[in-house]
Structure formats: C-alpha cells, structure tokens
Amino acid sequence: MARKVLIVEDEANIAELVNLYLKKEGYETMVAGDGGKALELYRSFRPDLVLLDIMLPVMDGWAVCSKIRETDKTPIIMLTAKGETIDKVAGLEMGADDYIVKPFEMKELLARVHAVLRRLGDEEERTRRLTFDGLVINLDSYELEVRGKRVDTPPKELELLFHLASSPNRVFTRNQLLDEVWGFDYFGDSRTVDVHIKRLREKLEGVSDQWSLKTVWGVGYKFELHTNA
C-alpha cells in the first residue's frame, strides 16, 4: 500500500514540483495551500507524513504542527526559508521530526522523506505491544491483559482491538476494518465487525475512564482516548 504524504505549501510552483516528484516515487499525495486546509485534509486523508511549510496563510506551520501533536505522532518535516538555528531548534522542540531549508534539492527532500518513513516503519515493526490504563494488548504473544489479568481472547478480536488502539481517536468504517484486519480476500458480512466489537466490550467494560471503545453512529468504530480523564 502506498505511503501517504500531505504537502502543506502556499507557493504553488514549489507545491506542484514536490507533488510531482513524490508521485513519481510512488507516494499518494494531497496538497494544502494554507494552515486551515492542512488540518482539514490531515483529518480526512490521514497521511503517514506531513511536509509542512512554516510561513502559511490562515494558520502558520508552528500552529499546524502544534495542533497535530495534540493527538498524533505522525512524522512532520518542516519546510522553511529560515535557516537560523533558533528556528530549527523551535521546530524540533515542537515535535517536528526533521527540518529542511529552502531552496532545497529534490534529491535531498526525497532522501529525508524516505529516511523518516523508513524509521517509522522500523518503529511500527517493533511496536506490537500497546499499553493503556488497565490494558495491555500484545500481538507478539497474542495476549490481552485487563487490570493485570490475562483474558482469553480469540486472535481476530485481539487483532481488531490492536488495529483500533494503534490509531487512537481515528474512526474506522466497518469495511475498512474488514479490509485491514480480516484482509481484502474476506467476503464476509460487515456485521462480523459488530459481533467482535460486542465481545470486546464485554471484556473491557468499565476498565478505565481514560479510554473507551466507541461506536460512531452511521460510520463505524474508534478507540477513544479521553483527554479530560
């Protein structure tokens, strides 16, 4: 599956060129010309990486980066004409993963994109154990721990919970979950997902007030983290 990159750049010629090169490299892309549109597309497109210019209309790159970091760890590479060390430090402290100064060579940009996504891939391979308040989901041993006690859980239930909990607060449709957990060759009814969610809820009900398995009516399901808990 192609990795997705959101390009946030208000200079149309730069955005077009970056878009062209990334597509040639096999990435799926979308372009936002201002900070407001960037956040809108970020929520709907769910990119694997964000290329983020700092000087933007509506909302600058610092504010966009800060907003994304409130809920997500999606890699961000800052693009800017400012090369001062103080700006680099500020960007990295705010949660950016890398920083590239304009004007840049396309080869350098592509190398940075590849490196950040490769690092992400390595981390994803290692992260097969998720821990939340009162809950441990371990895909290496296929074990579910609830309040410190192991709970017998069929493999597909565990994979479904892991998939949802790997992207907290993201809403998945039933069809997405069938495709991504059961696989594209699965031709079952989407109610299969409902049945598995129901069984998981029976195991997880009342465990913590910091997270919950939520139904988003008319859409699907999400593993919700409660920020006010």
ChimeraX attribute file (.defattr): number of C-alpha atoms within 10 A of each C-alpha:
attribute: neighborCount
match mode: 1-to-1
recipient: residues
	/A:1	6
	/A:2	11
	/A:3	12
	/A:4	19
	/A:5	25
	/A:6	23
	/A:7	28
	/A:8	28
	/A:9	27
	/A:10	19
	/A:11	13
	/A:12	12
	/A:13	10
	/A:14	14
	/A:15	19
	/A:16	13
	/A:17	12
	/A:18	20
	/A:19	20
	/A:20	13
	/A:21	15
	/A:22	19
	/A:23	15
	/A:24	10
	/A:25	12
	/A:26	12
	/A:27	16
	/A:28	18
	/A:29	20
	/A:30	18
	/A:31	20
	/A:32	20
	/A:33	18
	/A:34	21
	/A:35	26
	/A:36	17
	/A:37	15
	/A:38	22
	/A:39	18
	/A:40	11
	/A:41	18
	/A:42	22
	/A:43	11
	/A:44	9
	/A:45	15
	/A:46	14
	/A:47	19
	/A:48	18
	/A:49	23
	/A:50	26
	/A:51	25
	/A:52	28
	/A:53	29
	/A:54	24
	/A:55	19
	/A:56	19
	/A:57	14
	/A:58	11
	/A:59	16
	/A:60	16
	/A:61	25
	/A:62	20
	/A:63	14
	/A:64	21
	/A:65	26
	/A:66	15
	/A:67	12
	/A:68	18
	/A:69	16
	/A:70	9
	/A:71	14
	/A:72	14
	/A:73	14
	/A:74	18
	/A:75	24
	/A:76	25
	/A:77	24
	/A:78	23
	/A:79	23
	/A:80	20
	/A:81	13
	/A:82	14
	/A:83	12
	/A:84	9
	/A:85	9
	/A:86	10
	/A:87	14
	/A:88	19
	/A:89	12
	/A:90	12
	/A:91	22
	/A:92	16
	/A:93	10
	/A:94	14
	/A:95	18
	/A:96	24
	/A:97	18
	/A:98	18
	/A:99	21
	/A:100	21
	/A:101	16
	/A:102	12
	/A:103	10
	/A:104	12
	/A:105	10
	/A:106	13
	/A:107	10
	/A:108	11
	/A:109	20
	/A:110	15
	/A:111	10
	/A:112	17
	/A:113	21
	/A:114	13
	/A:115	13
	/A:116	17
	/A:117	16
	/A:118	12
	/A:119	12
	/A:120	16
	/A:121	12
	/A:122	10
	/A:123	11
	/A:124	11
	/A:125	8
	/A:126	10
	/A:127	13
	/A:128	15
	/A:129	16
	/A:130	14
	/A:131	11
	/A:132	13
	/A:133	12
	/A:134	16
	/A:135	19
	/A:136	19
	/A:137	22
	/A:138	18
	/A:139	16
	/A:140	10
	/A:141	9
	/A:142	16
	/A:143	18
	/A:144	25
	/A:145	16
	/A:146	18
	/A:147	14
	/A:148	10
	/A:149	11
	/A:150	12
	/A:151	13
	/A:152	12
	/A:153	16
	/A:154	13
	/A:155	12
	/A:156	14
	/A:157	19
	/A:158	19
	/A:159	19
	/A:160	20
	/A:161	20
	/A:162	21
	/A:163	17
	/A:164	20
	/A:165	22
	/A:166	17
	/A:167	16
	/A:168	18
	/A:169	20
	/A:170	17
	/A:171	18
	/A:172	20
	/A:173	16
	/A:174	18
	/A:175	17
	/A:176	15
	/A:177	18
	/A:178	22
	/A:179	14
	/A:180	14
	/A:181	19
	/A:182	18
	/A:183	11
	/A:184	11
	/A:185	8
	/A:186	10
	/A:187	10
	/A:188	10
	/A:189	11
	/A:190	14
	/A:191	12
	/A:192	12
	/A:193	22
	/A:194	15
	/A:195	12
	/A:196	16
	/A:197	19
	/A:198	13
	/A:199	12
	/A:200	18
	/A:201	14
	/A:202	9
	/A:203	15
	/A:204	17
	/A:205	11
	/A:206	10
	/A:207	14
	/A:208	16
	/A:209	13
	/A:210	14
	/A:211	21
	/A:212	20
	/A:213	21
	/A:214	16
	/A:215	16
	/A:216	12
	/A:217	7
	/A:218	7
	/A:219	12
	/A:220	17
	/A:221	22
	/A:222	22
	/A:223	22
	/A:224	19
	/A:225	18
	/A:226	13
	/A:227	9
	/A:228	6
	/A:229	8
